[in-house]
Amino acid sequence: MKNDHFTKGRGAQQNTPNKFLEHFHEIEEDFLEFCHLEGEESDNNHTQYIPIFPKTIVNKVTSPDVGMMHSMNPYQGCEHGCIYCYARNTHEFWGYSAGLDFERRILIKMDAPDLLEVKLKHKNWKAETIVLSGNTDCYQPVEKKVKITRACLEVFLKYRHPVGIITKNALILRDLDILKELAKDCLVGVNVSVTSLSEDTRRILEPRTTTIKKRLETIRLLSKNGIPVNAMLAPIIPGINSHEIMKLAKAVADNGALSFAFTMVRLNGAIDGIFTDWIKKAMPDRADKVLHQIQECHGGSLNDSRFGIRGVGEGKIAGHIHEMVRLAKYTYFKNRKFPKLNKELHEQYKNGQMKLF
């Protein structure tokens, strides 16, 4: 049963101190818009959308635990409000809190398509899959208006460059026309996040995200149109969604997913305090049990920074989860394989059109 002081329509229930600033400073907003979600009772603070103009957009990923070499994020901060999101910590680099600021103050990288085009045309660039949303969701609500992700996909298509996408928003179906063209040359792969089959769980865990029904439909429609889908059953949180692994795997397989991946929740940086505060308000009756089970998966801590272990956990609880994952893959994905994306075409299209031989 939720605490009476639980703020509906948001994930974080507090703004944590920014470790880089002694005092928060006021930032003048360029424009203000409130995102209305049908049927949602939300807090009274509007979401602020702030245009920014970075010098680069493609990031090299050095972590050995992440299955990507390069990523790009059209937005910083995410209105979805997923309470467990590791990207919350990055908001502190911009002078904001990893808590409610992460959900309420969204930075929009207005020049992302142009910066991407410069990168793909550079004479020294060799095609490697670039993943949209390595940090925050490229199809979060504001994308419906500003269409930066769509513009980036048009650039990828123009230069026949492989692109991966990670999202939990059905808005991706708006861009089905571009995705189908990319898929013809095996230039796109989509990762759809499905964390629970329970709407009650989704509403408090990921308050401003697409419903589970819509996410499964998104997997089905993408797959039906020849776009390969990997389901992200992540994060697995002991005591909240760990019991759903087999049912989740079956649901995404039934809708056409070619594979699935999982990660164990870890509460690094400011997320430790944000998640702890949230669960004591959202699920007070099982808060201590869940926190203790997370600790059991990370050597007695809510976080583990060790490469190779931090994303999968260790110990008895983690071991049981690993067994369920293996069984689910054997049962529902035995003869399925997610394809490798095509890196061979880009060099021929580096000038925006097919080179003449």
TORVOSE-910146 format. One record per atom (N, C-alpha, C): x, y, z. Coordinates in steps of 0.001 Angstrom, whole numbers, padded with zeros to 6 digits, always signed. Each point is the difference from the previous one (the first is absolute). Example, Ala and Ser with C-alpha at 12.3 -4.5 7.8 and 13.67 -1.06 7.14 Angstrom:
BEGIN
+013190-005690+007800
-000890+001190+000000
+000900+001200+000000
-000350+001050-000720
+000820+001190+000060
-000770+001090+000730
# end
This chain:
BEGIN
+000847-001201+000000
-000847+001201+000000
+000883+001252+000000
-000300+000975-000878
+000825+001181-000124
-000130+000925+001197
+001072+000711+000277
+000025+001043+001002
-000897+001151-000450
-000666+000668+000935
-000909+001099-000320
+000723+001170-000651
+001316+000090+000197
+000771+001118-000533
+000659-000340-001331
-000437-001073-000636
+000572-000427-001277
-000453+000941-001104
+000957+000530-000769
-000298+000906-001107
-000314-000801-001250
-001246+000033-000445
-000399-000775-001169
+000501+000655-001279
+000253-000829-000997
+000426+000512-001290
+001483+000264-000112
+000750-000265+001063
+001455+000126-000013
+000613-001245+000589
+001249-000250-000365
+000724-001128+000570
+000634+000421+001311
+001047+000842-000092
+000669+000494+001204
-000977+000781+000856
+000192-000096+001292
-000868+000703+000939
+000726+001153+000692
+001217+000289-000479
+000789+001055+000628
+001045+000492-000989
+000569+001153+000302
+001164+000488-000718
+001200-000187+000910
+000938-000804-000439
+001203-000238+000784
+001008+001113-000242
+000912+000245+000948
+001036+001017-000211
+000899-000381-001168
+000438+000992-000760
+000932-000221-001095
+001406-000008+000564
+000720-001096-000196
+001318-000145+000620
+001033+000966-000578
-000315+000608-001163
+000939+000908-000625
-000229+001460+000393
-001114+000270+000693
-000338+001375+000356
-000288+000110+001489
+000503+001049+000613
-000307+000234+001398
-001430+000492+000151
-000448+000801-000935
-001367+000524+000028
-000554-000058-001418
-001267-000315-000118
-000638+000016-001311
-000066+001436-000503
+000215+000148-001306
-000134+001318-000593
-001218+000018-000906
-000572+001170-000155
-001189+000134-000837
+000419+000035-001464
-000743-000672-000841
+000283-000013-001426
-001209+000529-000741
+000215+000981-000841
-001107+000585-000758
-000453-000991-001069
-001282-000273-000036
-000534-000975-000945
-000377+000686-001312
+000269-000659-001126
-000319+000561-001304
-001474-000134-000323
-000599-001109+000417
-001442-000128-000157
-000516-001058+000959
-001304+000000+000198
-000624-000842+001010
-001221-000673-000586
-000086-001300+000222
-001176-000704-000495
-000307-001161+000926
-001248-000195+000257
-000412-001106+000858
-000469-001164-000853
+000512-001202+000328
-000365-001190-000767
-001203-000653+000656
-001160+000077-000661
-001214-000600+000530
-000071-001464-000399
-000209-000881+000952
-000212-001408-000297
-001408-000362+000434
-000715-000604-000877
-001412-000305+000238
-000184-000835+001261
-000847+000464+000887
-000336-000766+001193
+001013+000091+001114
+001040+000819-000166
+001043+000057+001027
-000220+001171+000948
+000097-000265+001268
-000028+001062+001002
+001449+000309+000333
+000474+001148-000441
+001420+000295+000137
+000233+001148+000972
+001294+000251+000277
+000308+001107+000885
-000185+001319-000731
+000078+001099+000708
-000332+001304-000562
+001166+000671-000708
+001158-000640-000020
+001169+000584-000624
+000094-000406-001460
-000044+000980-000896
+000089-000255-001418
+001398-000492-000378
+000064-000759-001090
+001281-000417-000521
+000588+001143-000819
+001271+000281+000199
+000665+001091-000701
+000901-000581-001085
-000147+000501-001217
+000785-000466-001141
+001009+001086-000372
+001271-000331+000023
+001071+000991-000129
+000888-000336-001197
-000011+000804-001057
+000880-000246-001148
+001468+000208+000370
+000851-000911-000430
+001441+000156+000185
+000682-000308-001330
+001257+000410-000127
+000710-000141-001272
+001410-000545+000246
+000109-001317+000230
+001314-000605+000236
+000850+000017-001269
+001297-000240+000156
+000917+000012-001140
+000075-001359-000690
-000288-001064+000742
+000017-001348-000565
-001220-000761+000492
-000319-001112-000672
-001194-000752+000381
+000280-001490+000159
+001027-000526-000655
+000299-001435+000065
+001040-000258+001084
-000320-000910+000914
+000881-000309+001123
+000618-001381-000160
+001269-000117+000296
+000659-001306+000009
-000256-000664+001338
-000461-001246-000011
-000327-000725+001225
+001180-000905+000351
+000551+000189+001189
+001188-000754+000394
-000299-001147+000963
-001192-000038+000555
-000328-001043+000972
-000070-001373-000666
+000700-000995+000544
-000069-001353-000570
-001323-000701+000289
-000829+000569+000870
-001282-000613+000358
-001134+000406-000932
+000259+000967-000872
-001047+000516-000869
+000235-000501-001419
-001031-000558-000594
+000137-000588-001330
-000083+001010-001122
+000747+001095+000094
+000015+001005-001061
+001342+000708+000036
+000428+000513-001146
+001254+000748-000081
-000230+001507-000026
-001153+000399-000571
-000305+001424-000102
-001484+000235+000282
-000289+001123+000614
-001394+000342+000288
-000214+001486-000258
-001267+000375-000123
-000348+001415-000086
-001360+000215+000652
-000150+001145+000641
-001217+000287+000741
-000526+001380-000369
-001106+000065-000750
-000562+001299-000377
-000473+000820+001192
-000267-000688+001126
-000524+000681+001180
+000819-000366+001232
+000096+000940+000920
+000594-000241+001307
-001093+000194+001037
-000140-000981+000896
-001159-000035+000876
-001097-000773-000708
-000954-000535+000764
-001047-000799-000633
-001294+000090+000798
-001060+000391-000690
-001289+000198+000655
-000680-001313+000370
+000483-001112-000508
-000588-001290+000360
+000031-000235+001506
+001039+000482+000662
+000044-000065+001460
+000280-001368+000585
+000631-000896-000751
+000317-001332+000539
+000887+000151+001227
-000442-000543+001110
+000653+000261+001270
+001401-000591+000086
+000253-001067-000735
+001267-000729+000081
+001046+000515-000982
-000321+000964-000842
+000819+000348-001165
+001411+000445+000373
+000994-000690-000561
+001397+000331+000264
+000384+001364-000565
-000754+000468-001000
+000326+001281-000641
-000275+001192+000908
-000737-000205+001067
-000295+001114+000913
+001278+000707+000453
+001040-000774+000274
+001237+000591+000508
+000619+001002-000972
-000193-000198-001300
+000620+000891-000982
-000618+001392+000024
-001189+000133+000557
-000638+001324+000062
+000771+000935+000921
+000753-000555+000917
+000773+000823+000917
+001121+000760-000725
+000499-000560-001096
+001045+000678-000751
-000508+001313-000617
-001310+000111-000159
-000600+001190-000598
-000480+000984+001074
+000272-000306+001256
-000383+000907+001072
-001356-000266+000595
-000577-001170-000288
-001323-000348+000484
+000055-001170+000986
-001146-000302+000590
-000112-001141+000893
-000302-001259-000798
+000470-001141+000529
-000321-001295-000608
-001419-000435+000347
-000654+000726+000892
-001358-000348+000421
-001045+000590-000921
-000860+000862+000536
-001099+000551-000791
+000469+000875-001153
+001152+000673+000142
+000517+000798-001108
+000201-000847-001254
+000467-001239+000181
+000240-000897-001134
-001266-000209-000827
-001153+000022+000663
-001280-000227-000665
-000667+001292-000452
+000327+001117+000641
-000694+001261-000242
+000762+000962-000900
+001301-000166-000096
+000816+000909-000801
+000689-000805-001102
-000549+000092-001194
+000477-000787-001132
+000806+000893-000935
+001246-000349-000215
+000866+000749-000900
-000114-000591-001401
-000256+000849-000978
-000222-000436-001380
+001202+000403-000849
+000661-000974-000574
+001186+000262-000829
-000459+000325-001419
-000238+001277-000238
-000664+000456-001210
+000778-000319-001275
+001318-000003+000074
+000823-000223-001188
+000390-001462-000200
-000630-000917+000715
+000407-001410-000060
+000064-000552-001426
-001009+000226-000861
+000081-000546-001365
+001179+000550-000796
+000269+001303+000129
+001117+000606-000721
+001334-000525+000508
+000133-000129+001317
+001233-000522+000581
+000234-001447-000423
-001077-000774-000061
+000110-001386-000440
+000475-000059-001449
-000546+000855-000840
+000396-000007-001416
+001480+000335-000163
+000475+000965+000754
+001424+000350-000030
+000851-001207+000382
-000440-000712+001026
+000740-001181+000465
+000054-001075-001076
-001134-000298-000611
-000058-001083-000979
+000739+000337-001290
+000169+001291-000291
+000699+000411-001214
+001510+000142+000201
+000435-000046+001250
+001427+000212+000274
+000836-001072-000678
+001091+000418-000611
+000814-000918-000796
+000588-001148+000819
+000201+000216+001291
+000600-001041+000840
-001020-000905+000688
-001292+000304-000176
-001014-000807+000675
-000246-001317-000731
+000111-001097+000713
-000309-001323-000520
-001278-000490+000669
-000918-000510-000780
-001326-000350+000509
+000049-000992+001148
-000599+000377+001095
-000278-000856+001155
-001395+000369+000473
-000751-000983+000459
-001367+000286+000440
-000023+001096+001063
-000808+001020-000235
-000220+001064+000977
-001380-000235+000607
-000070-000022+001309
-001251-000322+000690
-000674+001269+000504
-001217+000228-000483
-000824+001087+000516
-000570-000412+001350
+000226+000828+000997
-000508-000240+001360
+000895-000883+000838
+001289+000159-000128
+000885-000700+000927
-000170+000526+001413
-000599+001189+000127
-000174+000616+001314
-001472+000288+000281
-000620+000908-000759
-001415+000330+000226
-000820-000308-001251
-001288-000236+000186
-000848-000501-001078
-000187+001028-001120
+000356-000407-001218
-000106+000912-001149
-001449+000180-000450
-000923-000796+000547
-001422+000139-000329
-000829+000423+001210
+000623+000736+000922
-000768+000526+001120
-000988+001044-000513
-000980+000425+000821
-001126+000798-000485
+000331+001198-000880
+001060+000755+000299
+000286+001212-000758
+000366-000301-001455
+000446-001226-000290
+000347-000368-001375
-001200+000132-000929
-001192-000174+000519
-001197+000120-000832
-000091+001380-000631
+000500+001010+000704
-000078+001372-000497
+001243+000398-000794
+001190-000260+000540
+001217+000546-000624
+000588-000898-001087
-000289-001311+000029
+000356-000942-001069
+001502-000060-000296
+000820+000152+001022
+001442-000066-000211
+000451-001427-000306
-000585-000972+000680
+000359-001400-000258
-000336-000374-001435
-001161+000416-000465
-000375-000297-001389
+001008+000606-000981
+000401+001240+000256
+000976+000656-000870
+001334-000748+000000
+000388-000539+001152
+001244-000775+000085
-000119-001298-000802
-001159-000648+000074
-000210-001220-000774
+000091+000278-001503
-000465+001160-000415
+000103+000372-001405
+001461+000141-000417
+000835+000494+000912
+001437+000104-000275
+000624-001394-000122
-000348-000885+000924
+000517-001375-000079
-000382-000657-001328
-001227+000230-000444
-000449-000583-001261
+000744+000621-001187
+000174+001296+000028
+000695+000696-001088
+001398-000554-000201
+000688-000303+001080
+001384-000464-000075
+000125-001515+000170
-001132-000693-000020
-000027-001462+000115
+000903-000477+001139
-000271+000537+001171
+000827-000278+001183
-000802-000783+001024
+000588-001039+000613
-000737-000811+000980
-000331+000775+001271
-001231-000222+000492
-000459+000689+001203
-000782-000964+000877
+000259+000056+001289
-000787-000739+000982
-000881+000985+000758
-001124-000477+000502
-000930+000861+000738
-000422-000719+001279
-000001+000726+001102
-000530-000523+001263
-001140+000904+000432
-001181-000574+000217
-001141+000817+000412
-001031-000833+000733
-000886+000675+000714
-001161-000653+000603
-001269+000780-000362
+000083+000755-001105
-001116+000835-000412
-000514-000432-001366
-001305-000159-000124
-000616-000409-001260
+000095+001072-001076
+000479+001189+000346
+000168+001068-000979
+000929-000412-001137
+000840-000998+000234
+000902-000481-001047
-000767-000434-001244
-001237-000436+000169
-000800-000455-001141
-000318+001142-000960
+000064+001228+000441
-000173+001151-000886
+001023-000029-001131
+001187-000518+000299
+001107+000017-000959
+000160-001329-000732
-001073-000749-000061
+000045-001309-000637
+000454+000091-001458
-000352+001084-000682
+000399+000145-001404
+001520+000019-000164
+000690+000751+000848
+001462+000069-000076
+000622-001307+000475
-000543-000564+001064
+000534-001248+000543
-000075-001132-001021
-001077-000055-000753
-000147-001035-001025
+001050+000156-001098
+000294+001239-000373
+001032+000232-001011
+001376-000402+000518
+000289+000315+001246
+001268-000404+000612
+000110-001525+000086
-001119-000629+000354
-000009-001457+000180
+000250-000742-001305
-000328+000607-001130
+000220-000654-001291
+001469-000350-000206
+000893+000812+000552
+001439-000238-000117
+000619-000447+001316
-000843-000470+000917
+000460-000469+001316
+000820+001084+000716
-000577+001195+000061
+000688+001141+000596
-000597+000430+001337
-001017-000709+000497
-000619+000421+001251
-000402-001193+000857
+000168+000159+001292
-000475-000970+000985
-000613+000771+001156
-001135-000472+000507
-000715+000725+001051
-000042-000825+001284
+000262+000664+001107
-000091-000614+001320
-001164+000646+000745
-001020-000799+000296
-001179+000516+000699
+000033-000486+001447
-000062+000927+000924
+000057-000332+001426
-001373-000389+000525
-000069-001178+000611
-001235-000481+000636
+000380-000505+001390
-000390+000732+001015
+000472-000287+001357
-000970-000831+000825
-001283+000044-000347
-001015-000738+000754
-001226-000190-000869
-000795-001005+000311
-001286-000186-000669
-001140+000583+000828
+000335+000536+001145
-000990+000585+000899
-000084+001509-000207
-001172+000496-000347
-000173+001443-000164
+000159+000739+001329
-000414-000636+001088
+000165+000629+001308
+001472+000234+000296
+000844-000991-000337
+001442+000142+000209
+000563+001071-000918
-000396-000042-001278
+000520+000979-000957
-000305+001431+000433
-001220+000244+000461
-000414+001369+000323
+000867+000631+001084
+000447-000777+000952
+000813+000590+001062
+001496-000126-000279
+000386-001000-000783
+001414-000210-000314
+000456+000895-001144
-000880+000187-000991
+000300+000761-001218
-001212+000874-000336
-000278+001034+000779
-001304+000673-000013
-000442+000647-001300
+000907+000447-000848
-000427+000696-001225
+000455-000755-001251
-000116-001293+000042
+000395-000834-001128
-001217-000618-000670
+000219-000532-001199
-001043-000702-000734
-000473-001216+000784
-001269-000314-000080
-000545-001165+000701
+000643-001287-000497
-000097-001031+000802
+000555-001303-000377
-000668-000522-001265
-001302+000164-000083
-000729-000458-001185
+000549+000667-001260
+000254+001299+000082
+000525+000735-001139
+001426-000431-000338
+000784-000317+001011
+001382-000424-000271
+000032-001343-000715
-000844-000921+000426
-000061-001298-000666
-000515+000170-001428
-000943+000898-000172
-000504+000285-001340
+001094+000618-000866
+000840+000824+000607
+001115+000608-000724
+000967-001064-000489
+000321-000958+000873
+000874-001113-000404
-000624-000761-001158
-001297-000247+000101
-000702-000779-001041
+000013+000723-001341
-000295+001298+000009
-000078+000748-001255
+001379+000215-000622
+001002+000241+000815
+001355+000122-000530
+000440-001320-000638
-000222-001086+000708
+000387-001322-000503
-000751-000344-001278
-001283+000316-000023
-000833-000277-001171
+000513+000726-001236
+000645+001147+000210
+000521+000797-001109
+001478-000246-000279
+000505-001116+000510
+001360-000404-000317
+001095+000720+000754
-000348+000650+001098
+000984+000720+000810
+000369-000861+001204
+001249-000441+000107
+000381-000894+001094
-000118+000665+001366
-000586-000733+000951
-000219+000533+001343
+000640-000897+001045
+000759+000617+000878
+000501-000637+001209
-000762+000608+001172
-000533-000821+000881
-000713+000514+001171
+000972+000183+001157
-000089+001147+000645
+000821+000267+001174
-000848-000236+001250
+000181-001148+000626
-000706-000291+001250
+000879+000533+001126
+000000+001293+000123
+000979+000626+000868
-000526+001328+000564
+000380+000253+001258
+000776-000888+000845
-000890-001019+000708
+000605-001113+000361
-000681-000958+000864
+000216+000446+001440
-001092+000206+000710
+000059+000475+001385
-000564-001088+000909
+000834-000648+000808
-000489-001052+000897
-001152+000499+000862
-001054-000781+000068
-001137+000359+000832
-001008+000900-000680
+000328+000490-001222
-000944+000840-000741
-000385-000654-001327
+000982-000348-000820
-000336-000621-001287
+000783-001278-000291
+000816-000449+000941
+000837-001183-000237
-000828-001265-000221
-001208-000038+000556
-000853-001172-000162
-000656-000061-001375
+000153+001049-000806
-000678+000090-001292
+000867-000431-001183
+001223-000415+000228
+000937-000227-001103
-000560-000938-001068
-000520-001148+000390
-000507-000959-000982
-001196+000574-000767
-000915+000652+000713
-001183+000569-000653
+000381+001159-000923
+000966+000804+000416
+000465+001096-000832
+000634-000531-001283
+000850-001006+000151
+000677-000588-001160
-001012-000577-000987
-001004-000686+000513
-001024-000576-000869
-000779+001094-000720
-000339+001060+000718
-000796+001084-000584
+000740+000681-001140
+001278+000300+000188
+000744+000683-001064
+000273-000955-001158
+000225-001284+000300
+000197-000986-001061
-001270-000169-000827
-001133-000070+000665
-001280-000155-000699
-000287+001171-000937
+000587+001151+000305
-000224+001187-000831
+001114+000238-001015
+000929-000949-000103
+000964+000052-001087
+001418+000389+000326
+000328+000260+001258
+001375+000342+000353
+000942-001149-000368
+001174+000336-000503
+000967-001015-000410
+000934-000404+001126
+000073+000818+001048
+000892-000276+001128
-000433+000865+001178
+000596-000268+001152
-000202+000906+001125
+001260+000059+000836
+000150+001089+000716
+001134+000190+000896
-000523+000472+001344
+000800-000147+001038
-000406+000471+001319
+001197+000623+000703
-000271+000848+000967
+001016+000489+000923
-000596-000016+001399
+000864-000165+000985
-000419+000076+001394
+000015+001460+000441
-001002+000421+000710
-000023+001377+000467
+001214+000272+000887
+000572+001168-000163
+001048+000474+000922
-000220+001487+000203
+000097+000425+001219
-000374+001363+000362
+001246+000834+000237
+000625+000410-001103
+001268+000721+000098
-000216+001496+000221
+000990+000631+000597
-000031+001445+000218
-001219+000456+000781
-000630+001071-000496
-001148+000590+000684
-001233-000895-000037
-000020-001009-000893
-001183-000854-000146
-000243-000825+001260
+001040-000280+000741
-000126-000703+001283
-001041+000678+000881
+000204+001281+000272
-000921+000732+000873
-001352+000248-000634
-000014+000263-001316
-001256+000269-000710
-000896-001233+000011
+000574-001166-000304
-000772-001237-000038
-000471-000389+001401
+000876+000144+000973
-000365-000355+001378
-001156+000864+000488
+000073+001300-000249
-001084+000907+000382
-001292-000381-000712
+000118-000301-001304
-001175-000353-000809
-000673-001268+000498
+000759-001059+000228
-000626-001277+000332
-000645+000042+001381
+000543+000809+000893
-000609+000116+001331
-001325+000758-000055
-000191+000787-001059
-001265+000707-000194
-000943-000780-000910
+000555-000654-001029
-000827-000703-000985
-000381-001399+000445
+000904-000688+000695
-000233-001375+000430
+000488-000188+001438
-000554+000744+000949
+000515-000047+001375
-000060-001374+000640
-000958-000835-000429
-000157-001316+000608
+001099-000973-000389
+000681+000227-001121
+001080-000918-000394
+001312+000707-000313
+000119+001248+000399
+001196+000787-000306
+001274-000649+000540
+000000-000349+001270
+001208-000565+000607
+000395-001317-000654
-000994-000833-000310
+000281-001291-000617
+000657+000175-001359
-000543+000902-000816
+000554+000240-001334
+001424+000547+000103
+000210+000975+000858
+001331+000586+000155
+001020-001037+000460
-000408-000868+000912
+000915-001044+000480
+000330-000998-001103
-000982-000318-000838
+000253-000941-001088
+000924+000609-001052
-000145+001286-000257
+000919+000671-000920
+001416-000039+000565
+000112+000241+001308
+001309-000045+000651
+000632-001394-000089
-000817-001026+000118
+000516-001363-000096
+000587-000295-001370
-000487+000715-001017
+000505-000207-001366
+001278+000791-000285
+000360+000899+000917
+001165+000854-000227
+000939+000019+001216
+000194-001140+000591
+000971-000109+001080
-000304+000838+001208
-001285+000196+000302
-000389+000756+001186
-000225+001480-000249
+000169+000432-001249
-000189+001407-000342
-001125+000143-001020
-000564+001206-000097
-001027+000251-001008
+000621+000245-001375
+001310+000137-000031
+000693+000256-001259
+001268-000839-000059
+000423-000313-001210
+001238-000727-000221
+000615+000551-001272
+001234+000497+000090
+000640+000634-001154
+000949-000915-000749
+000081-001262+000392
+000946-000913-000638
-000471-000410-001394
+000841+000254-000996
-000319-000414-001361
-000194-001509-000048
-000959-000432-000789
-000254-001427-000162
-000956-000573+001024
-000159+000684+001127
-000870-000489+001071
-001145+000959+000287
+000286+001293-000128
-000980+001010+000427
-001339-000105-000720
+000002-000455-001251
-001241-000059-000758
-000784-001277+000163
+000631-001038+000582
-000671-001295+000129
-000149-000455+001440
+000765+000593+000902
-000102-000364+001408
+000675-001317+000308
-000006-000355+001283
+000587-001258+000445
-000736-000467+001258
+000247-001236+000397
-000677-000542+001173
-001196-000859-000372
-000710-000488+001012
-001099-000946-000223
-001172+000604-000774
-000413+001201+000365
-001138+000618-000682
+000337+000264-001464
+001177+000560-000244
+000424+000257-001375
+000139-001308-000769
+000516-001032+000664
+000148-001301-000648
-001340-000569-000441
-001015+000150+000841
-001341-000477-000356
-000529+000765-001211
+000237+001301-000043
-000435+000813-001129
+000710-000435-001280
+001293-000273+000096
+000761-000471-001170
-000565-001307-000527
-000396-000885+000895
-000586-001285-000425
-001314+000227-000733
-000816+000914+000511
-001264+000311-000657
+000238+000590-001390
+001006+000848-000124
+000335+000598-001295
+000430-001075-000989
+000858-000927+000452
+000451-001079-000883
-001168-000877-000447
-000868-000306+000933
-001160-000829-000325
-000923+000726-000985
-000199+001296+000212
-000877+000779-000877
+000560+000062-001414
+001306+000176-000116
+000618+000066-001329
-000095-001349-000709
+000207-001071+000755
-000087-001338-000591
-001436-000322-000420
-000959+000409+000827
-001398-000338-000246
-000616+000818-001132
+000300+001298-000042
-000713+000881-000923
+000850+000581-001139
+001321-000115+000087
+000854+000633-001012
+001037-000955-000591
-000238-001291+000116
+001000-000994-000384
+000473+000153-001442
-000886+000256-000923
+000365+000072-001421
-000097+001419-000560
+000163+000997+000870
-000071+001386-000438
+001367+000676+000173
+000279+000936-000876
+001280+000697+000072
-000156+001431-000481
+000501+000929+000794
-000023+001415-000376
+001134+000247-000985
-000274+000608-001157
+001027+000133-001046
+001054+001061+000305
+001180-000166-000586
+001017+001036+000042
-000352+001059-001045
+000217+001249+000356
-000340+001073-000925
+001089+000197-001051
-000412+000540-001127
+000854+000151-001174
+000900+001234+000119
+001317-000194-000008
+000947+001103+000078
+000684+000274-001337
-000387-000745-001032
+000726+000045-001271
-000482+001093-000944
-001240+000458+000130
-000561+000942-000973
+000445+001446+000216
+000310+000348+001232
+000215+001416+000325
+001081+000654-000843
+001100-000677-000205
+001117+000606-000737
-000428+000426-001407
-000924-000752-000590
-000476+000314-001346
-000916+001231-000012
-000593+000316+001164
-000966+001106+000072
+000518+001170+000830
+001300+000063+000214
+000556+000991+000910
-000267+001442-000438
-000191+000207-001286
-000301+001337-000499
-001493+000242-000156
-000788-000914+000559
-001443+000185-000044
-000663-000676-001181
+000781-000612-000856
-000552-000742-001116
+000966-001100-000393
-000478-000969-000758
+000815-001132-000409
+001196+000476-000812
+001215-000405+000415
+001171+000359-000766
-000040-000685-001368
+000498+000710-001011
+000084-000569-001340
+001332-000690-000188
-000041-001184-000568
+001240-000748-000198
+000406+000074-001464
# end
